[in-house]
């Protein structure tokens, strides 16, 4: 099984080129480590530490955590597929705010990587209509 914790440079470039000043919504799918070797804590505990350390950076760019929770039931899809441990949806006012946060000096990305076994970070662009 391949795990994903780092940005795909080609997809990042497409993301960067597709932004138009509208809000940026990021869907995070998270699979925690059972145990973090460096600290002995669970991945879930380590991710909570990451979120606590990242809060000032979220506040600096007025990022909004729209949803944070645990998937419970696969209503449409394969019943035997493992669900992610957590889902977090974060809204940023713009691409530049997202980048400012992620690239800020001292941003605790190492704590995120320490906590996770696997992840997906998916840029979601709001539709202007229902169609």
OpenMM code with the backbone's topology and positions (N, CA, C; nanometers):
from openmm import Vec3, app, unit

residues = "UNK UNK UNK UNK UNK UNK UNK UNK UNK UNK UNK UNK UNK UNK UNK UNK UNK UNK UNK UNK UNK UNK UNK UNK UNK UNK UNK UNK UNK UNK UNK UNK UNK UNK UNK UNK UNK UNK UNK UNK UNK UNK UNK UNK UNK UNK UNK UNK UNK UNK UNK UNK UNK UNK UNK UNK UNK UNK UNK UNK UNK UNK UNK UNK UNK UNK UNK UNK UNK UNK UNK UNK UNK UNK UNK UNK UNK UNK UNK UNK UNK UNK UNK UNK UNK UNK UNK UNK UNK UNK UNK UNK UNK UNK UNK UNK UNK UNK UNK UNK UNK UNK UNK UNK UNK UNK UNK UNK UNK UNK UNK UNK UNK UNK UNK UNK UNK UNK UNK UNK UNK UNK UNK UNK UNK UNK UNK UNK UNK UNK UNK".split()
positions = [
    Vec3(0.0837, -0.1182, 0.0000),
    Vec3(0.0000, 0.0000, 0.0000),
    Vec3(0.0882, 0.1246, 0.0000),
    Vec3(0.0624, 0.2138, -0.0914),
    Vec3(0.1378, 0.3381, -0.0976),
    Vec3(0.0699, 0.4426, -0.0106),
    Vec3(0.1483, 0.5164, 0.0652),
    Vec3(0.0955, 0.6209, 0.1523),
    Vec3(0.1306, 0.7570, 0.0954),
    Vec3(0.0446, 0.8535, 0.1218),
    Vec3(0.0629, 0.9879, 0.0683),
    Vec3(0.0598, 1.0895, 0.1817),
    Vec3(0.1726, 1.1579, 0.2010),
    Vec3(0.1808, 1.2601, 0.3035),
    Vec3(0.2344, 1.3919, 0.2493),
    Vec3(0.2930, 1.3891, 0.1288),
    Vec3(0.3551, 1.5086, 0.0729),
    Vec3(0.2848, 1.5525, -0.0550),
    Vec3(0.3018, 1.6782, -0.0879),
    Vec3(0.2365, 1.7388, -0.2041),
    Vec3(0.2906, 1.6804, -0.3337),
    Vec3(0.1997, 1.6537, -0.4269),
    Vec3(0.2343, 1.6120, -0.5623),
    Vec3(0.2645, 1.7393, -0.6422),
    Vec3(0.3898, 1.7606, -0.6852),
    Vec3(0.4267, 1.8864, -0.7517),
    Vec3(0.3449, 1.9168, -0.8778),
    Vec3(0.3136, 1.8174, -0.9591),
    Vec3(0.2359, 1.8417, -1.0809),
    Vec3(0.0941, 1.8873, -1.0478),
    Vec3(0.0326, 1.8203, -0.9522),
    Vec3(-0.1033, 1.8585, -0.9132),
    Vec3(-0.1043, 1.9950, -0.8444),
    Vec3(0.0007, 2.0249, -0.7681),
    Vec3(0.0089, 2.1559, -0.7039),
    Vec3(0.0133, 2.2655, -0.8091),
    Vec3(0.0895, 2.2439, -0.9155),
    Vec3(0.0977, 2.3449, -1.0216),
    Vec3(-0.0376, 2.3658, -1.0881),
    Vec3(-0.1106, 2.2571, -1.1126),
    Vec3(-0.2462, 2.2684, -1.1695),
    Vec3(-0.3370, 2.3459, -1.0738),
    Vec3(-0.3269, 2.3144, -0.9456),
    Vec3(-0.4042, 2.3837, -0.8429),
    Vec3(-0.3731, 2.5328, -0.8451),
    Vec3(-0.2458, 2.5652, -0.8448),
    Vec3(-0.2021, 2.7046, -0.8444),
    Vec3(-0.2546, 2.7786, -0.9671),
    Vec3(-0.2516, 2.7134, -1.0819),
    Vec3(-0.2962, 2.7767, -1.2059),
    Vec3(-0.4481, 2.7877, -1.2168),
    Vec3(-0.5210, 2.7128, -1.1356),
    Vec3(-0.6672, 2.7123, -1.1466),
    Vec3(-0.7355, 2.8103, -1.0519),
    Vec3(-0.6614, 2.8730, -0.9640),
    Vec3(-0.7234, 2.9612, -0.8666),
    Vec3(-0.7549, 3.0956, -0.9295),
    Vec3(-0.8652, 3.1519, -0.8850),
    Vec3(-0.9115, 3.2764, -0.9457),
    Vec3(-0.9563, 3.3786, -0.8426),
    Vec3(-0.9023, 3.3714, -0.7232),
    Vec3(-0.9388, 3.4662, -0.6188),
    Vec3(-1.0611, 3.4255, -0.5384),
    Vec3(-1.1243, 3.3158, -0.5752),
    Vec3(-1.2396, 3.2679, -0.5003),
    Vec3(-1.1917, 3.1882, -0.3788),
    Vec3(-1.2810, 3.1637, -0.2843),
    Vec3(-1.2405, 3.0832, -0.1684),
    Vec3(-1.1885, 2.9461, -0.2105),
    Vec3(-1.0963, 2.8959, -0.1313),
    Vec3(-1.0365, 2.7648, -0.1528),
    Vec3(-1.0850, 2.6733, -0.0410),
    Vec3(-1.1415, 2.5605, -0.0794),
    Vec3(-1.1883, 2.4623, 0.0182),
    Vec3(-1.1024, 2.3375, 0.0030),
    Vec3(-1.0472, 2.2923, 0.1136),
    Vec3(-0.9596, 2.1757, 0.1131),
    Vec3(-1.0236, 2.0628, 0.1931),
    Vec3(-1.0383, 1.9487, 0.1266),
    Vec3(-1.0887, 1.8266, 0.1897),
    Vec3(-0.9685, 1.7430, 0.2304),
    Vec3(-0.9583, 1.7117, 0.3577),
    Vec3(-0.8496, 1.6307, 0.4124),
    Vec3(-0.9058, 1.4968, 0.4570),
    Vec3(-0.8524, 1.3891, 0.4016),
    Vec3(-0.8863, 1.2544, 0.4463),
    Vec3(-0.7659, 1.2030, 0.5238),
    Vec3(-0.7889, 1.1550, 0.6440),
    Vec3(-0.6786, 1.1223, 0.7344),
    Vec3(-0.6843, 0.9782, 0.7819),
    Vec3(-0.5686, 0.9136, 0.7792),
    Vec3(-0.5529, 0.7818, 0.8399),
    Vec3(-0.4377, 0.7955, 0.9393),
    Vec3(-0.4699, 0.7776, 1.0663),
    Vec3(-0.3714, 0.7962, 1.1731),
    Vec3(-0.2786, 0.6760, 1.1864),
    Vec3(-0.1579, 0.7028, 1.2335),
    Vec3(-0.0687, 0.5950, 1.2757),
    Vec3(-0.1275, 0.5337, 1.4024),
    Vec3(-0.1045, 0.4053, 1.4203),
    Vec3(-0.1493, 0.3414, 1.5444),
    Vec3(-0.0718, 0.4005, 1.6615),
    Vec3(0.0610, 0.4043, 1.6471),
    Vec3(0.1483, 0.4609, 1.7495),
    Vec3(0.2566, 0.5428, 1.6803),
    Vec3(0.2846, 0.6593, 1.7348),
    Vec3(0.3925, 0.7448, 1.6844),
    Vec3(0.5204, 0.7033, 1.7560),
    Vec3(0.6164, 0.6514, 1.6802),
    Vec3(0.7387, 0.5989, 1.7413),
    Vec3(0.8118, 0.7020, 1.8261),
    Vec3(0.8202, 0.8266, 1.7755),
    Vec3(0.8984, 0.9289, 1.8448),
    Vec3(0.8423, 0.9657, 1.9815),
    Vec3(0.7103, 0.9544, 1.9971),
    Vec3(0.6484, 1.0040, 2.1196),
    Vec3(0.5726, 0.8983, 2.1996),
    Vec3(0.5360, 0.7871, 2.1357),
    Vec3(0.4577, 0.6839, 2.2028),
    Vec3(0.3084, 0.7131, 2.2073),
    Vec3(0.2670, 0.8309, 2.1604),
    Vec3(0.1248, 0.8637, 2.1592),
    Vec3(0.0572, 0.8033, 2.0359),
    Vec3(-0.0746, 0.8025, 2.0354),
    Vec3(-0.1461, 0.7543, 1.9170),
    Vec3(-0.1398, 0.8602, 1.8084),
    Vec3(-0.1632, 0.8183, 1.6856),
    Vec3(-0.1687, 0.9135, 1.5754),
    Vec3(-0.2793, 1.0160, 1.5948),
    Vec3(-0.3903, 0.9712, 1.6504),
    Vec3(-0.5022, 1.0623, 1.6773),
    Vec3(-0.4605, 1.1700, 1.7772),
    Vec3(-0.3904, 1.1303, 1.8834),
    Vec3(-0.3411, 1.2275, 1.9819),
    Vec3(-0.2400, 1.3222, 1.9176),
    Vec3(-0.1518, 1.2674, 1.8348),
    Vec3(-0.0501, 1.3495, 1.7683),
    Vec3(-0.1150, 1.4483, 1.6710),
    Vec3(-0.2218, 1.4055, 1.6036),
    Vec3(-0.2904, 1.4973, 1.5112),
    Vec3(-0.3584, 1.6094, 1.5892),
    Vec3(-0.4142, 1.5781, 1.7046),
    Vec3(-0.4734, 1.6825, 1.7889),
    Vec3(-0.3660, 1.7835, 1.8297),
    Vec3(-0.2460, 1.7357, 1.8589),
    Vec3(-0.1350, 1.8263, 1.8918),
    Vec3(-0.0987, 1.9137, 1.7722),
    Vec3(-0.1007, 1.8543, 1.6523),
    Vec3(-0.0754, 1.9323, 1.5300),
    Vec3(-0.1809, 2.0420, 1.5154),
    Vec3(-0.3094, 2.0071, 1.5286),
    Vec3(-0.4152, 2.1077, 1.5128),
    Vec3(-0.4011, 2.2195, 1.6155),
    Vec3(-0.3674, 2.1840, 1.7384),
    Vec3(-0.3464, 2.2876, 1.8406),
    Vec3(-0.2308, 2.3795, 1.8037),
    Vec3(-0.1208, 2.3219, 1.7544),
    Vec3(-0.0043, 2.4021, 1.7155),
    Vec3(-0.0332, 2.4847, 1.5902),
    Vec3(-0.1215, 2.4356, 1.5028),
    Vec3(-0.1520, 2.5048, 1.3771),
    Vec3(-0.2568, 2.6151, 1.3934),
    Vec3(-0.3325, 2.6150, 1.5033),
    Vec3(-0.4406, 2.7129, 1.5219),
    Vec3(-0.3972, 2.8579, 1.5001),
    Vec3(-0.2846, 2.9033, 1.5556),
    Vec3(-0.2456, 3.0426, 1.5313),
    Vec3(-0.2247, 3.0726, 1.3826),
    Vec3(-0.1787, 2.9750, 1.3069),
    Vec3(-0.1558, 2.9943, 1.1631),
    Vec3(-0.2891, 3.0000, 1.0876),
    Vec3(-0.3848, 2.9176, 1.1301),
    Vec3(-0.5195, 2.9237, 1.0731),
    Vec3(-0.5802, 3.0613, 1.1000),
    Vec3(-0.5635, 3.1096, 1.2233),
    Vec3(-0.6214, 3.2394, 1.2606),
    Vec3(-0.5590, 3.3539, 1.1828),
    Vec3(-0.4288, 3.3467, 1.1557),
    Vec3(-0.3606, 3.4540, 1.0829),
    Vec3(-0.4208, 3.4770, 0.9445),
    Vec3(-0.4701, 3.3720, 0.8816),
    Vec3(-0.5275, 3.3854, 0.7469),
    Vec3(-0.6796, 3.3720, 0.7500),
    Vec3(-0.7378, 3.3721, 0.8692),
    Vec3(-0.8828, 3.3629, 0.8856),
    Vec3(-0.9402, 3.2375, 0.8199),
    Vec3(-0.8660, 3.1260, 0.8295),
    Vec3(-0.9139, 2.9977, 0.7770),
    Vec3(-1.0247, 2.9464, 0.8682),
    Vec3(-1.1204, 2.8789, 0.8078),
    Vec3(-1.2344, 2.8277, 0.8833),
    Vec3(-1.2407, 2.6752, 0.8704),
    Vec3(-1.2373, 2.6068, 0.9828),
    Vec3(-1.2600, 2.4626, 0.9810),
    Vec3(-1.4109, 2.4444, 0.9709),
    Vec3(-1.4554, 2.4013, 0.8533),
    Vec3(-1.5979, 2.3874, 0.8250),
    Vec3(-1.6523, 2.2590, 0.8854),
    Vec3(-1.5697, 2.1532, 0.8840),
    Vec3(-1.6130, 2.0243, 0.9372),
    Vec3(-1.4913, 1.9464, 0.9824),
    Vec3(-1.5042, 1.8800, 1.0957),
    Vec3(-1.4033, 1.7860, 1.1422),
    Vec3(-1.4788, 1.6724, 1.2081),
    Vec3(-1.4610, 1.5519, 1.1562),
    Vec3(-1.5341, 1.4404, 1.2125),
    Vec3(-1.4836, 1.3070, 1.1629),
    Vec3(-1.5512, 1.2036, 1.2068),
    Vec3(-1.5140, 1.0659, 1.1747),
    Vec3(-1.6215, 1.0041, 1.0859),
    Vec3(-1.5822, 0.9467, 0.9725),
    Vec3(-1.6804, 0.8761, 0.8906),
    Vec3(-1.7339, 0.7547, 0.9669),
    Vec3(-1.8614, 0.7291, 0.9520),
    Vec3(-1.9231, 0.6212, 1.0278),
    Vec3(-1.9785, 0.5076, 0.9409),
    Vec3(-2.0447, 0.5399, 0.8308),
    Vec3(-2.1128, 0.4370, 0.7531),
    Vec3(-2.0943, 0.4630, 0.6040),
    Vec3(-2.0642, 0.3581, 0.5289),
    Vec3(-2.0517, 0.3660, 0.3829),
    Vec3(-2.1910, 0.3405, 0.3248),
    Vec3(-2.2660, 0.4473, 0.2979),
    Vec3(-2.4018, 0.4332, 0.2484),
    Vec3(-2.4058, 0.4041, 0.0986),
    Vec3(-2.3135, 0.4598, 0.0251),
    Vec3(-2.2983, 0.4296, -0.1179),
    Vec3(-2.1513, 0.3976, -0.1392),
    Vec3(-2.1235, 0.2800, -0.1880),
    Vec3(-1.9856, 0.2370, -0.2088),
    Vec3(-1.9661, 0.0980, -0.1533),
    Vec3(-1.8467, 0.0447, -0.1721),
    Vec3(-1.8197, -0.0928, -0.1269),
    Vec3(-1.8228, -0.1043, 0.0249),
    Vec3(-1.9024, -0.1975, 0.0732),
    Vec3(-1.9188, -0.2158, 0.2178),
    Vec3(-1.7907, -0.2618, 0.2860),
    Vec3(-1.7009, -0.3244, 0.2112),
    Vec3(-1.5784, -0.3765, 0.2719),
    Vec3(-1.4606, -0.2792, 0.2634),
    Vec3(-1.4819, -0.1617, 0.2063),
    Vec3(-1.3743, -0.0628, 0.1966),
    Vec3(-1.3551, 0.0067, 0.3309),
    Vec3(-1.2312, 0.0141, 0.3756),
    Vec3(-1.2012, 0.0787, 0.5038),
    Vec3(-1.2291, 0.2284, 0.4942),
    Vec3(-1.2969, 0.2803, 0.5936),
    Vec3(-1.3227, 0.4237, 0.6004),
    Vec3(-1.1989, 0.4947, 0.6541),
    Vec3(-1.1866, 0.6217, 0.6223),
    Vec3(-1.0786, 0.7030, 0.6762),
    Vec3(-1.1032, 0.7236, 0.8249),
    Vec3(-0.9978, 0.7520, 0.8996),
    Vec3(-1.0118, 0.7758, 1.0432),
    Vec3(-1.0802, 0.9085, 1.0726),
    Vec3(-1.0534, 1.0089, 0.9889),
    Vec3(-1.1129, 1.1412, 1.0099),
    Vec3(-1.1196, 1.2164, 0.8779),
    Vec3(-1.2105, 1.3120, 0.8754),
    Vec3(-1.2253, 1.4024, 0.7617),
    Vec3(-1.2264, 1.5433, 0.8182),
    Vec3(-1.1501, 1.6305, 0.7534),
    Vec3(-1.1517, 1.7711, 0.7935),
    Vec3(-1.1649, 1.8547, 0.6661),
    Vec3(-1.2556, 1.9519, 0.6700),
    Vec3(-1.2776, 2.0432, 0.5580),
    Vec3(-1.2419, 2.1827, 0.6074),
    Vec3(-1.1494, 2.2480, 0.5365),
    Vec3(-1.1026, 2.3807, 0.5763),
    Vec3(-1.1242, 2.4771, 0.4599),
    Vec3(-1.1791, 2.5942, 0.4913),
    Vec3(-1.2041, 2.6968, 0.3901),
    Vec3(-1.1093, 2.8141, 0.4129),
    Vec3(-1.0443, 2.8553, 0.3038),
    Vec3(-0.9542, 2.9707, 0.3039),
    Vec3(-1.0135, 3.0757, 0.2109),
    Vec3(-0.9909, 3.2013, 0.2387),
    Vec3(-1.0462, 3.3083, 0.1554),
    Vec3(-0.9894, 3.3060, 0.0140),
    Vec3(-0.8656, 3.2578, 0.0006),
    Vec3(-0.8019, 3.2576, -0.1314),
    Vec3(-0.6839, 3.1608, -0.1327),
    Vec3(-0.6344, 3.1344, -0.2520),
    Vec3(-0.5144, 3.0528, -0.2690),
    Vec3(-0.3976, 3.1152, -0.1932),
    Vec3(-0.3839, 3.2474, -0.2035),
    Vec3(-0.2701, 3.3134, -0.1380),
    Vec3(-0.2766, 3.2980, 0.0138),
    Vec3(-0.3965, 3.2958, 0.0707),
    Vec3(-0.4081, 3.2724, 0.2151),
    Vec3(-0.3661, 3.1305, 0.2515),
    Vec3(-0.4087, 3.0342, 0.1703),
    Vec3(-0.3691, 2.8950, 0.1944),
    Vec3(-0.2167, 2.8815, 0.1909),
    Vec3(-0.1553, 2.9389, 0.0879),
    Vec3(-0.0094, 2.9303, 0.0727),
    Vec3(0.0615, 3.0048, 0.1855),
    Vec3(0.0097, 3.1231, 0.2221),
    Vec3(0.0715, 3.1998, 0.3309),
    Vec3(0.0745, 3.1182, 0.4590),
    Vec3(-0.0343, 3.0468, 0.4857),
    Vec3(-0.0385, 2.9644, 0.6060),
    Vec3(0.0600, 2.8480, 0.5956),
    Vec3(0.0530, 2.7742, 0.4859),
    Vec3(0.1353, 2.6540, 0.4702),
    Vec3(0.2848, 2.6848, 0.4659),
    Vec3(0.3202, 2.8026, 0.4172),
    Vec3(0.4612, 2.8384, 0.4022),
    Vec3(0.5128, 2.9273, 0.5156),
    Vec3(0.4277, 2.9595, 0.6115),
    Vec3(0.4682, 3.0475, 0.7215),
    Vec3(0.5818, 2.9848, 0.8018),
    Vec3(0.6731, 3.0691, 0.8424),
    Vec3(0.7846, 3.0220, 0.9239),
    Vec3(0.7304, 2.9603, 1.0529),
    Vec3(0.7755, 2.8410, 1.0819),
    Vec3(0.7332, 2.7724, 1.2028),
    Vec3(0.6066, 2.6901, 1.1897),
    Vec3(0.5420, 2.6918, 1.0706),
    Vec3(0.4194, 2.6130, 1.0548),
    Vec3(0.4498, 2.4663, 1.0855),
    Vec3(0.3702, 2.4005, 1.1696),
    Vec3(0.4049, 2.2679, 1.2222),
    Vec3(0.3689, 2.1494, 1.1313),
    Vec3(0.4043, 2.1564, 1.0042),
    Vec3(0.3718, 2.0472, 0.9114),
    Vec3(0.4371, 1.9156, 0.9552),
    Vec3(0.5510, 1.9238, 1.0229),
    Vec3(0.6172, 1.8023, 1.0701),
    Vec3(0.5308, 1.7269, 1.1714),
    Vec3(0.4486, 1.7993, 1.2469),
    Vec3(0.3595, 1.7328, 1.3426),
    Vec3(0.2470, 1.6590, 1.2703),
    Vec3(0.2009, 1.7157, 1.1594),
    Vec3(0.0990, 1.6494, 1.0783),
    Vec3(0.1549, 1.5189, 1.0227),
    Vec3(0.2731, 1.5261, 0.9640),
    Vec3(0.3352, 1.4080, 0.9050),
    Vec3(0.3637, 1.3017, 1.0102),
    Vec3(0.4019, 1.3451, 1.1290),
    Vec3(0.4326, 1.2513, 1.2375),
    Vec3(0.3079, 1.1716, 1.2770),
    Vec3(0.1912, 1.2332, 1.2714),
    Vec3(0.0674, 1.1724, 1.3191),
    Vec3(0.0030, 1.0766, 1.2197),
    Vec3(0.0314, 1.0966, 1.0899),
    Vec3(-0.0462, 1.0278, 0.9873),
    Vec3(0.0273, 0.9118, 0.9218),
    Vec3(-0.0479, 0.8079, 0.8959),
    Vec3(-0.0016, 0.6949, 0.8173),
    Vec3(-0.0260, 0.7233, 0.6688),
    Vec3(-0.1388, 0.7874, 0.6390),
    Vec3(-0.1781, 0.8157, 0.5010),
    Vec3(-0.2738, 0.9337, 0.5030),
    Vec3(-0.2811, 1.0057, 0.3912),
    Vec3(-0.3736, 1.1185, 0.3829),
    Vec3(-0.4036, 1.1514, 0.2384),
    Vec3(-0.5080, 1.2295, 0.2200),
    Vec3(-0.5406, 1.2911, 0.0920),
    Vec3(-0.5737, 1.4360, 0.1223),
    Vec3(-0.5249, 1.5253, 0.0392),
    Vec3(-0.5581, 1.6673, 0.0483),
    Vec3(-0.6145, 1.7044, -0.0877),
    Vec3(-0.7427, 1.7360, -0.0913),
    Vec3(-0.8131, 1.7557, -0.2178),
    Vec3(-0.8685, 1.8974, -0.2229),
    Vec3(-0.8246, 1.9728, -0.3237),
    Vec3(-0.8776, 2.1068, -0.3463),
    Vec3(-1.0161, 2.0927, -0.4075),
    Vec3(-1.1139, 2.1581, -0.3468),
    Vec3(-1.2515, 2.1556, -0.3956),
    Vec3(-1.2917, 2.2980, -0.4306),
    Vec3(-1.3369, 2.3171, -0.5521),
    Vec3(-1.3748, 2.4505, -0.5985),
    Vec3(-1.5261, 2.4643, -0.5918),
    Vec3(-1.5751, 2.5638, -0.5191),
    Vec3(-1.7190, 2.5811, -0.5091),
    Vec3(-1.7823, 2.6084, -0.6459),
    Vec3(-1.8973, 2.5466, -0.6697),
    Vec3(-1.9741, 2.5754, -0.7902),
    Vec3(-2.0548, 2.7018, -0.7679),
    Vec3(-2.0724, 2.7761, -0.8736),
    Vec3(-2.1529, 2.8975, -0.8644),
    Vec3(-2.3006, 2.8684, -0.8834),
    Vec3(-2.3325, 2.7470, -0.9291),
    Vec3(-2.4721, 2.7080, -0.9455),
    Vec3(-2.4860, 2.5589, -0.9135),
    Vec3(-2.6069, 2.5113, -0.9088),
    Vec3(-2.6345, 2.3712, -0.8784),
    Vec3(-2.6153, 2.2824, -0.9984),
    Vec3(-2.5976, 2.3396, -1.1145),
    Vec3(-2.5888, 2.2596, -1.2377),
    Vec3(-2.4455, 2.2489, -1.2843),
] * unit.nanometer
topology = app.Topology()
chain = topology.addChain("A")
for resn in residues:
    res = topology.addResidue(resn, chain)
    for name in ("N", "CA", "C"):
        topology.addAtom(name, app.Element.getBySymbol(name[0]), res)
